[in-house]
Amino acid sequence: MQVNYKYASPSQCSQNNDKTTLGFSPDLSRDETVSFLGKLKHPLLFRDAMLMLREIVISDMSQQKKERPEYFVWLEEEIERRIKAHKEYAPHIREALQQKIDAYDADLLQQNTQIKKLLDMQRELKKQIDQYDAWKDYYKIEREFWNFIRERDYSLWFVLDPVITVHKDQVSFEAFSIDESTYGCLCVAMDEFDLLQPAKLGTTNIDFSAKLEKEMQRFRSYTDVTLSVNPDGFTIDNDIVPEYVEKKIDLPETWIKGFNQVSSAAALDGIEVELTPSDMYDICAFLRKHKEKKSPRYMKWILEPEKRIQIVFEPFGTILTLNAVYHGNQKREEKIWGRRRWLVIEKLIPLSKAFYVRFLGFGMPQFIRADMGTLQMTVGFSSWSSNDWVKGTAFNIMAGFIGNGSYNDVYQLLKKERCLSMQEIFDSLPNIKKDKVKAGIGMLLRRGEGYFDILNNKIRFRRLCNTPIPPKLYETTEIELQVQKYSKLTFDNMTVKYTPQKEFVFSTTYDEGRWQTPSNTEIVIDQDGQIEKLNCNCHTFQRGERNISEPCAHILALYIASFKLLKLKNLEYNKEYKINDIMEMLL
């Protein structure tokens, strides 16, 4: 998707004695003109949180190509071996070949002499032509330009400028990493600012350069810092406003879709554990000191009710016991891959009161929230480093965001109110079915016109791009159509069983037609609503990862149906209930 950003001037940090103005230039190509001017009460908190957000933007945990020194050593030895064998077994052949080579060399020398004369003539003619060539210095100038940009403003080499949204109650900054596996959102409450003028609500991209990052590193506790989002730009020392800065960017489709999937994943239910800063320090310190060189590379969280949390780091087998206590009702284990990404949290450890980790289940993303008082940083990690937010699991389907629904009504409501919970949206649209309203919320997220605020469990209005997103990026996908089809068949053969481990076992059979094998699907969900196990004998699921990171339409349809039945009570252990029995219980 081609996007053009236009800034009145580069963002900059100006200082006057002990007073500093941190000026962000907003994108002028948007419909809404965003402006903000407020004095920060805790500038060092804001500094470190923003520097961490930039680390997320430039982080890339994707696998890099490795050198192969062992191969080149073997290659040199093999060449030497073959040379020795040739000297030993074919001396006469070598002499005959040498005579032919000498003859060819003499002939080649004569031809090279002629070629050299022709090349000299060609170079002389080219010099005469270049004297009248208007483009003779073009490539040199272009190379010098890009070297200048690379040295002075490295941020221009990254295509994803952070997104800032001014709300009634907070200012939020959102960003994605280069490999699109890590999402960061910094929320700064309005209580953090002494407002110097009324704020104009809206969303914009900001020009956050490497130079501005270095200026922010100079903030000190005695410095008064004012945050300014000024559409008129900022002047330089001689009071001359710089020329407009324009960026023409080809946004990756996965970057746009990823924002939608992050919000959908955040809307899913999960379990949350509270960690102390010392707990988070212990985790990061272990990751810093130990570099794994073989598989498996994961950390397994052992959560037992009213006991201290334990983490097993593989492949070392080391057990780390935290101070935090798990207050859940059921023993569980959570495996996390791509754990080295957690190191981006380090900067916030001395500044945070507590950390909250939300687990969504096996093979699912995780969210970490750092509580810094008036500042809240939320970091979302995909299932593993090489898996971005778009591959595999369709979180919007799991959250029930399927189809267009009442998108127009939801859009108008949220554009007016700016921030509402799902229940408040349902109450504001009483004449529309909840399924339609929920689908409309999903379409709003998919079109980049809103995001899910995991801190307050609300939907916030936010225009991700300055131009409408192409329909191909938010239209109903093939797997959604299949889920809608199978959802109508789910209850035909569905059964529910409740185990002594307090887990629900949902199963059903989808008849694919006369010439196809029926698909037997089963999902095991614990009392916290998280998927423990799943299986389906269809070809799509069996040829994939065979876990929740790459589900088939049958599993998604059964999950949506089963989620409505998790509140069933008074079920007998290991007794199989059919859908008619369940309906009688509900009635």
Phi, psi and omega in degrees: 000121180280126180229135177250122175260142180225120181243140180296331178194165174296149173294147182207165180240115182252143182236140176221101187060240180264008181254131183234136175247116177268104187256117175260130176269120180277162178288122184275354183273006180269159180290318182272131177269111184263134175214151182201141178211111181207146180271129181284138177274332180230078185296329182290323175300312180297319180302307184293325178293319179290323177294324176293321179299322178292325176298324177295318182299318187265359182285144180213104181260011179293154184292133178260154178294133183260147173287158183235072183296325180297323181295317182291327175297314178298320182297316179297318178295322180293320178297317180296320179297318182291325178296316179297319179296322180294317180296327185279322190252351184222053181293321182291322178295324180293320181295318179296317179295324180296321178297317179294320180297318179298320179294318179293322180297320179296318179294320181294322179299321179294318180292321179297326177297319178293319180296321180298320178297317179295320179295322176299319177295320180296315179298322179295318178295320181296321178299319179294323180290319184296336179296336181248012182267120182287342184256017188296331182256011187299308185293327177294315180296318180297318180295318178295324179297311182292327175295322178297313180299318183296324181278323187269326185214081185295339182296337179292347177276352177252138189268350191251088176290144178299155179252126179246137178231127176264113178257178177291326187249353183196167172241126184243144176238126181239147180201157175242153175282167181298318180279359175062028177256349183232131180243137178231140178221117176259122179249122180248115182292151179297338177294343179284344186247148161261101186293133180259348175198158179299138181276146174256118187289153177150183182234144178203161168274150180239147178275099184249091187270167177294327178297318178295324177300316180295324178294322180293331179295344181272358178299141177230167184296333182270003182268130173275120185244129176247126178270125182232125170249101192241113179294343180277355179083186184226143182274159174262188190301326182269017176063023175257125181287127180296162178293161181299141176259123180240137177233125175255115191234139173261095184291132176296144178298324181293333178293317181289313180294329182298321178300320179294315183292327176299314180295321179294318179294322179294335180281349180284151177283147178201184176255148184233133177242145180258127178246148174278161176303326179293326176297313180294326177296317180299320179295310182294323180296319178296317180295326179291321187275341186237122178246112182287144180240001179210167179274160358280149181240079178213165171242131183256119179271124178256113185245111176242136184306129176059029174233159179294142183287138177241144178234127177258120180264118176258149010270013184282334183075013181281136179253124177250122180259120182272168175281335183293145179248136179273125184254019178286178183261351188218141177290140181206162176231138180235123177260136183233126175256168182064038189289336183294342176296339180295345182293344177293345181283343189309317184302332187266355184301311181287350185257347189263146175279325181197162175238139180240121181253125179251123177258136179254357179123176184297129178073013182251166179293169173231151177236135176239129179244127177260120181268109179244028181084250180283351176245136179229123178251124177247127179239127178249131179247133175291178188305319175205170192299319184278000182250112179280186186281356184257325182296147171073246191297135175263092186294330179296326178289317180296330179277357180085016180268080184239130177086183182277322181057213180265059184300314184301318180293318179295318181299311181297321181294312183287329176297329180278313186272336177075326183206121180213151172281166180298320180295322177294326177291317178300316182292330181281343179237066187291338184273002181244138180299147183299323180298321179292320179295317180296320176296323177295322176297318178298320179292326176298316178295319184293328179276005178072025183252014178187165175212158182270122179274103185289340180288318184248002182054050180227159174265126180248141178283130181201122177271109186294317184243159180279352176231155179302140179287136179304142182304329183295343181271348180228359181292159182299128183274170181297320181293328176294319177297321178293320178297318177299322179294312184286335179298329179286342182255354188299316187282352183298315182237021187284139175229154180231136177226137181250124186263162176298339176281008179062045177240144176265131176248109179256134179216152178200168178234128179257120179277114185275354182126177187295321188260008181238151180287133177300146181263117177266119187239139180217138177226135175250121183237133180277180185288349174271001179085013181260145181284124178266314180216157174203156179198149175207137183270012179286159184294323183298315182287321185290331181273354180264208181286344180059041172209185187291346178289344179213071184279164174262173181294329179296314181295318180295319179295318179292323179297316180298318180290319184288332183298334180283348186249009184287347181265011177297139182235168177060034176273140177282145181295135173061014175267135182269120180255132174270171187296327178294321177296321181293319180296323177295321178294320180291327181279000000 
